[in-house]
Amino acid sequence: MHITFCGAAREVTGSCNLLQADGLNILVDCGMFQGGAEHEVKNFHPLSFNPTEINAVIVTHAHLDHVGRLPLLIKGGYTGYFYATPATIELAELILEDTLHIMTYNNEKLGTPILYSSQDIAGVMSQFKPLDYHELLVLPGKTGEVKIEFYDAGHIFGSVFVVIEAEGKRVVFSGDIGNVQVPILKETESLPSDVDILICESTYGDRLHESSEKRQEIIEKMVSKAVTEGGVLMIPSFSLERTQELIYDLNDLIDRKHHLERVPIFLDSPLAIGATKVYRKYVKYYDEEAKRLVDSGDELFEFPGLTMCDTKEESMRINQVPSPKIVIAGAGMMNGGRIVHHARRYLSDERSTLLIIGYQASGTLGRRILEGESPVNIFGEQVPVRCRIDAIGALSAHGDQKKLVEWIGSGKVPPKQVYLNHGEPLASEALVEKLNETYSLKVGIANFDLTIEV
């Protein structure tokens, strides 16, 4: 059995791993590289494997850095199935279509290339096969069987970590591991025992988030501060999970607990609006509290004062609404989408606030602002950053160092060996050090195109 790291090695995006076992080639994720131009150009590099030789593709969840290059497999001749949970399949279609829309827009405005076509996306969707949590998939190998099982990763709706058994070995691919005690989602399931090797993400391997108990307290404090100052609270939000959790919390603070003053709130993201419809559909994935609220007749994602802006015209009308107001818009890293238009308008306003609630990849506008760059170039205009810049780790969809260490040791015995991917070098190295302090196991860091034997 061999594993090759085909992406997200010593960086956070472009997740892609190739498992070769019992004569089968199984791909786990095929995501886009995101960040500055030096990262995104990798999406146009040739794949490091032949799609026609792949036997099955496992999709851990619907974030772009895990699904963004799936259409390239179709383009390259892949004819097998893509396996994912039903919610992931629906969310992946929204993500891929939105990405194509953005690529087409950028091609028309800037002449940048388009990675794939609508026909390639249609090919992906036609070859998806739903596989729910703990529904065993058995693939015939050359000498035996390859067994695949999904466990709830607690990262975003429908997300999984994957347990694969073949050749007498048990391998786990973490995908992305969720934060603790987040709204709506169930907690991350424990690792099974007797894991020979774990391929684990390390996005926040070098830091700790604020405690989950203080989550709403932090949101309340920051929203109150922004509203009091009379400006615009801009929240660049990832359309899957972060947006739904934020709306859930705002609903709770404004409508149920009456802790916050009612001000106009705009969800300015067609993708997030579409994703929220999927959330409403799969109540079976909710945690107990969310199920209780739904059963009592509560609408989790709607409350007075919240306006969904689907069309461009609805988005533009936000500008006519006097401050204070809250604008939640994609993209989460500010590397495109409607948030960039709001940023151009309000970054220079000293009364306004930019609230970062998720990971910002190196080179993105969000990362540059977070690191203090001013002015920033937006649509060819130099925009000074005078507004307040805040960040909340408790709203991240990724587990922090403590969560990752505890999850890695959550089975009866820790895995025999761990390889870390999906993390910048400092984050991965810090997690290696912490794991060595905590457990007695072998820990390595993935390199691009490195092949290891299990």
HUBELCOR-V19177 format. One record per residue. SS is DSSP state (hx for helix, st for strand, lp for the rest). PSI is psi in whole degrees, -180 to 180 (NA if undefined). Layout:
ss: <SS & SS>
psi: <PSI & PSI>
This chain:
ss: <lp & st & st & st & st & st & st & lp & lp & lp & lp & lp & lp & lp & lp & st & st & st & st & st & st & lp & lp & st & st & st & st & st & lp & lp & lp & lp & lp & lp & lp & lp & hx & hx & hx & hx & hx & hx & hx & hx & lp & lp & lp & lp & lp & lp & hx & hx & hx & lp & lp & st & st & st & lp & lp & lp & lp & lp & hx & hx & hx & hx & lp & lp & hx & hx & hx & hx & hx & hx & lp & lp & lp & lp & lp & lp & st & st & st & lp & hx & hx & hx & hx & hx & hx & hx & hx & hx & hx & hx & hx & hx & hx & hx & hx & hx & hx & hx & hx & hx & hx & hx & hx & hx & lp & lp & lp & lp & lp & lp & lp & hx & hx & hx & hx & hx & hx & hx & hx & hx & lp & st & st & st & lp & lp & lp & lp & lp & lp & st & st & st & st & lp & lp & lp & lp & st & st & st & st & st & st & st & st & lp & lp & lp & lp & lp & lp & lp & st & st & st & st & st & st & st & lp & lp & st & st & st & st & st & lp & lp & lp & lp & lp & lp & lp & lp & lp & lp & lp & st & lp & lp & lp & lp & lp & lp & lp & lp & lp & lp & lp & st & st & st & st & st & lp & lp & lp & lp & lp & lp & lp & lp & lp & lp & hx & hx & hx & hx & hx & hx & hx & hx & hx & hx & hx & hx & hx & hx & hx & hx & hx & lp & lp & lp & st & st & st & st & st & lp & lp & lp & lp & lp & hx & hx & hx & hx & hx & hx & hx & hx & hx & hx & hx & hx & hx & hx & hx & lp & lp & lp & lp & lp & lp & lp & st & st & st & st & st & lp & hx & hx & hx & hx & hx & hx & hx & hx & hx & hx & hx & hx & lp & hx & hx & hx & st & lp & hx & hx & hx & hx & hx & hx & hx & hx & lp & lp & lp & lp & lp & lp & lp & lp & lp & lp & st & st & st & lp & lp & lp & hx & hx & hx & hx & hx & hx & hx & hx & hx & lp & lp & lp & lp & st & st & st & st & st & lp & lp & lp & lp & lp & lp & lp & lp & lp & hx & hx & hx & hx & hx & hx & hx & hx & lp & lp & lp & lp & lp & lp & st & st & st & st & lp & lp & lp & lp & lp & lp & lp & lp & hx & hx & hx & hx & hx & hx & lp & lp & lp & lp & lp & st & st & st & lp & lp & st & st & st & lp & lp & lp & lp & st & st & st & st & lp & lp & lp & lp & lp & lp & lp & lp & lp & hx & hx & hx & hx & hx & hx & hx & hx & lp & lp & lp & lp & lp & lp & lp & lp & st & st & st & st & st & lp & lp & lp & hx & hx & hx & hx & hx & hx & hx & hx & hx & hx & hx & hx & hx & hx & lp & lp & lp & st & st & st & st & lp & lp & lp & lp & lp & st & st & st & lp>
psi: <135 & 149 & 131 & 133 & 109 & 11 & 168 & 38 & 115 & 27 & 170 & -24 & 172 & 32 & 130 & 121 & 140 & 120 & 127 & 115 & 133 & 42 & 1 & 146 & 112 & 123 & 133 & 105 & 156 & 82 & 167 & 149 & 134 & 155 & -144 & 180 & -33 & -24 & -47 & -25 & -24 & -23 & -22 & -1 & 152 & 144 & 148 & 18 & 166 & 115 & -29 & -15 & 1 & 136 & -27 & 149 & 125 & 132 & 116 & -35 & 178 & 9 & 148 & -35 & 5 & -20 & -8 & -22 & 11 & -41 & -24 & -28 & -43 & -46 & -32 & 2 & 10 & 133 & 3 & -166 & 152 & 125 & 131 & 166 & 156 & -41 & -41 & -40 & -46 & -40 & -36 & -38 & -43 & -44 & -47 & -42 & -40 & -40 & -42 & -40 & -44 & -44 & -39 & -43 & -47 & -33 & -42 & -37 & -38 & -9 & 14 & 150 & 159 & 131 & -36 & 176 & 172 & -30 & -36 & -41 & -43 & -37 & -42 & -50 & -35 & -21 & 6 & 141 & 120 & 140 & 117 & 174 & 131 & 21 & 107 & 130 & 126 & 120 & 133 & 125 & -170 & -39 & -12 & -148 & 149 & 118 & 133 & 132 & 138 & 136 & 151 & 120 & -14 & 22 & -62 & 177 & 124 & 3 & 150 & 156 & 150 & 128 & 122 & 128 & 126 & 149 & 32 & 12 & 154 & 121 & 142 & 133 & 121 & -22 & -133 & 137 & 133 & 166 & 174 & 143 & 50 & 156 & 154 & -52 & 151 & 159 & 155 & 133 & 155 & 155 & 145 & 168 & 171 & 44 & 122 & -40 & 136 & 125 & 111 & 137 & 159 & 33 & -49 & 41 & -10 & 13 & 165 & 138 & 164 & 155 & 148 & -29 & -28 & 4 & -58 & -33 & -42 & -46 & -47 & -45 & -46 & -40 & -43 & -42 & -45 & -42 & -42 & -37 & -10 & 13 & -154 & 129 & 108 & 128 & 100 & 119 & 137 & 134 & -22 & 121 & -63 & -44 & -47 & -40 & -40 & -43 & -41 & -48 & -42 & -41 & -45 & -44 & -34 & -51 & -34 & -46 & -16 & 40 & -19 & 144 & 142 & 115 & 160 & 129 & 129 & 125 & 102 & 67 & 105 & -36 & -45 & -37 & -44 & -40 & -36 & -33 & -36 & -40 & -41 & -28 & -33 & 66 & -24 & -19 & -6 & 154 & 176 & -40 & -43 & -40 & -41 & -43 & -43 & -43 & -27 & 0 & 6 & 137 & 109 & -32 & 21 & 138 & 157 & 133 & -15 & 125 & 126 & 124 & 99 & -46 & 164 & -38 & -42 & -38 & -44 & -29 & -17 & -36 & -25 & -13 & 125 & 152 & 157 & 151 & 162 & 130 & 117 & 119 & 152 & 163 & 156 & -28 & 6 & 27 & 27 & -178 & -176 & -22 & -30 & -37 & -41 & -37 & -44 & -35 & -36 & -8 & -31 & -1 & 115 & -20 & -16 & 167 & 138 & 118 & 112 & 125 & 9 & 174 & 136 & 111 & 152 & 132 & -14 & 160 & -42 & -42 & -41 & -40 & -42 & -32 & 4 & 9 & 135 & 130 & 170 & 149 & 118 & 115 & 40 & 2 & 135 & 109 & 118 & 142 & 101 & -13 & 166 & 140 & 120 & 161 & 144 & 119 & -27 & -18 & 1 & 146 & -7 & 142 & 150 & -171 & -45 & -45 & -44 & -44 & -45 & -39 & -41 & -30 & 17 & -13 & 177 & -35 & 148 & 161 & 153 & -32 & 146 & 135 & 131 & 132 & -169 & 50 & 147 & 154 & -45 & -39 & -45 & -42 & -38 & -38 & -37 & -47 & -43 & -39 & -38 & -33 & -31 & -40 & 164 & 91 & 166 & 129 & 128 & 169 & 132 & 143 & 150 & 132 & 10 & 133 & 129 & 152 & 136 & NA>
